[in-house]
Amino acid sequence: GLAIVKHIMQVHQGSVTVESEPGHGTRFRLYFPSSQKQLEPDRGGSKLALPSAGNETILLVEDESSVRRIVAAMLKDSGYQVLEACCGDEALELFKSNDERIDLLLTDVVMPGMGGTDLASELRRRRPDLKVLLVSGYSPDLGSLGEIAGRGIELMQKPFSRDALSKKIRELLETDSENKCP
């Protein structure tokens, strides 16, 4: 997570400082460059189109509990039913008892034990029409991604907004599975 923050700050010509004191905690300060640009007041004329919500069931697999809670809340706010797993093995167990209910697998790529690409491959072996959204904070050039990419499998880079996540999920769920599966 900190590598992503550092990258974002560098892209925006900002900086990060860290202060840590035993017994008192840690403080991170983010410094963004100032802007001289004046913001125009919103006159109420422009409305952002929100991505359409869903009611499908998503199996969310993320080893970082704080990230899992945030993503689960995003999904629930968008109307989805969410089954949460902290690792590949737990996801396999949830899939066994809910396989027909699950419309999409949303999994982190890099996790201890079974990674997201191996999990996606295993679940797609069991159910070839399962839609998969892999998420990663690392470079999209990970070797095993190329082996399973396409055909109902997408990759999304972390960090992402709720709207971007909802849009990507809707795109995946609304694609014709007959055209996307082998």
C-alpha positions in Angstrom: 0.0 0.0 0.0 2.7 2.5 0.8 4.4 1.9 -2.5 1.2 2.9 -4.2 0.9 6.0 -2.1 4.6 6.9 -2.9 4.0 6.4 -6.6 0.9 8.6 -6.6 2.7 11.3 -4.7 5.6 11.2 -7.1 3.3 11.4 -10.1 1.7 14.6 -8.7 5.1 16.1 -7.6 4.2 15.7 -3.9 6.0 14.0 -1.1 5.4 11.8 2.0 6.9 12.1 5.4 6.8 9.6 8.2 7.1 10.2 11.9 7.1 7.2 14.3 7.5 7.1 18.0 7.3 4.0 20.1 4.2 4.0 22.2 2.7 7.0 20.4 2.1 5.6 16.9 3.0 6.6 13.4 2.0 9.7 11.4 2.1 10.0 7.7 1.9 13.4 6.1 1.1 13.8 2.4 2.2 17.1 0.8 0.7 18.0 -2.5 1.9 21.0 -4.6 -0.3 24.0 -4.4 -2.4 25.2 -7.3 -3.1 28.7 -8.5 -6.1 27.5 -10.5 -9.4 28.9 -9.5 -12.2 26.4 -9.2 -15.5 27.3 -10.8 -18.5 26.9 -8.5 -20.9 24.1 -9.4 -24.1 25.7 -10.7 -26.0 22.4 -10.4 -26.2 21.9 -14.1 -23.9 19.0 -14.5 -24.8 15.6 -13.0 -22.3 12.7 -13.0 -23.8 9.5 -14.3 -23.4 6.8 -11.7 -22.6 3.3 -13.0 -25.6 1.1 -13.0 -26.0 -1.0 -9.8 -26.4 -4.7 -9.7 -27.8 -7.4 -7.6 -25.5 -10.2 -8.5 -23.3 -12.2 -6.1 -19.5 -11.5 -6.1 -16.9 -13.6 -4.4 -14.3 -11.2 -3.1 -10.9 -12.6 -2.3 -8.4 -10.2 -0.6 -5.7 -11.0 2.0 -5.5 -7.5 3.4 -8.5 -7.2 5.8 -8.7 -3.4 5.6 -8.7 -3.5 1.8 -11.3 -6.3 1.8 -13.6 -4.4 4.1 -13.4 -1.2 1.9 -14.0 -3.1 -1.3 -16.8 -5.1 0.2 -18.5 -1.9 1.3 -18.1 -0.4 -2.2 -19.7 -3.5 -3.7 -22.5 -3.6 -1.2 -23.2 0.1 -1.8 -23.5 -0.8 -5.5 -26.2 -3.4 -4.7 -24.1 -6.5 -4.9 -24.3 -9.5 -2.6 -20.7 -10.2 -1.4 -19.1 -13.4 -0.2 -15.7 -12.6 1.4 -12.6 -14.7 1.6 -9.1 -13.9 2.9 -7.2 -16.4 0.9 -7.5 -18.8 -2.0 -8.3 -21.9 0.1 -11.1 -20.1 1.9 -12.4 -18.9 -1.5 -12.4 -22.5 -2.8 -14.5 -23.6 0.2 -17.0 -20.7 -0.3 -17.2 -21.6 -4.0 -18.0 -25.2 -3.3 -21.1 -24.3 -1.4 -22.2 -21.3 -3.5 -20.9 -22.0 -7.0 -24.2 -21.5 -8.8 -24.9 -18.3 -6.8 -21.6 -16.6 -7.7 -21.6 -14.4 -10.8 -18.1 -12.9 -10.6 -14.8 -13.6 -8.8 -13.0 -10.4 -7.7 -9.6 -11.4 -6.5 -6.2 -9.8 -5.7 -3.5 -11.2 -7.9 -0.7 -11.4 -5.2 -1.7 -13.3 -2.0 0.1 -15.7 0.3 -0.5 -19.3 -0.7 -2.7 -19.6 -3.7 -2.5 -16.4 -5.7 -5.4 -14.8 -7.6 -4.4 -16.2 -11.0 -4.2 -19.7 -9.8 -7.5 -19.3 -8.0 -9.1 -17.9 -11.1 -7.8 -20.8 -13.2 -9.1 -23.4 -10.8 -12.6 -21.8 -10.5 -12.8 -21.3 -14.3 -11.9 -25.0 -14.7 -14.9 -25.9 -12.5 -17.1 -23.3 -14.1 -15.9 -21.9 -17.4 -18.6 -19.2 -17.6 -17.5 -17.5 -14.4 -16.5 -13.9 -14.9 -13.3 -12.8 -13.2 -11.9 -9.5 -12.2 -8.3 -9.6 -11.0 -7.0 -6.5 -9.1 -3.4 -5.7 -8.4 -1.2 -2.9 -7.1 1.7 -4.3 -9.1 2.7 -4.0 -12.7 0.2 -5.7 -15.2 3.2 -7.5 -16.7 3.0 -10.4 -14.3 3.7 -13.6 -16.2 0.8 -15.8 -15.3 -1.7 -13.1 -16.2 -1.1 -13.6 -19.9 -2.0 -17.3 -19.6 -5.6 -16.6 -18.4 -6.3 -13.1 -19.7 -9.4 -12.4 -21.8 -12.5 -14.5 -22.2 -14.4 -13.0 -19.3 -11.2 -12.2 -17.3 -10.1 -8.6 -16.8 -7.3 -6.9 -14.8 -7.8 -3.7 -12.8 -5.0 -1.7 -11.2 -5.2 -0.6 -7.5 -6.1 1.9 -6.3 -9.5 2.4 -7.9 -12.6 4.3 -7.1 -16.0 2.8 -6.4 -17.4 4.2 -9.7 -14.5 2.7 -11.7 -14.9 -0.6 -9.9 -18.7 -0.6 -10.5 -18.3 0.3 -14.2 -15.7 -2.5 -14.8 -17.9 -5.1 -13.0 -21.0 -4.1 -15.0 -19.0 -4.3 -18.2 -17.9 -7.8 -17.3 -21.3 -9.0 -16.1 -23.1 -7.6 -19.1 -20.9 -9.2 -21.7 -22.4 -12.1 -23.5 -20.9 -15.2 -21.9 -21.4 -17.2 -25.0 -18.9 -15.0 -26.8 -16.4 -14.8 -24.0 -16.0 -18.4 -22.9 -14.0 -21.1 -24.7 
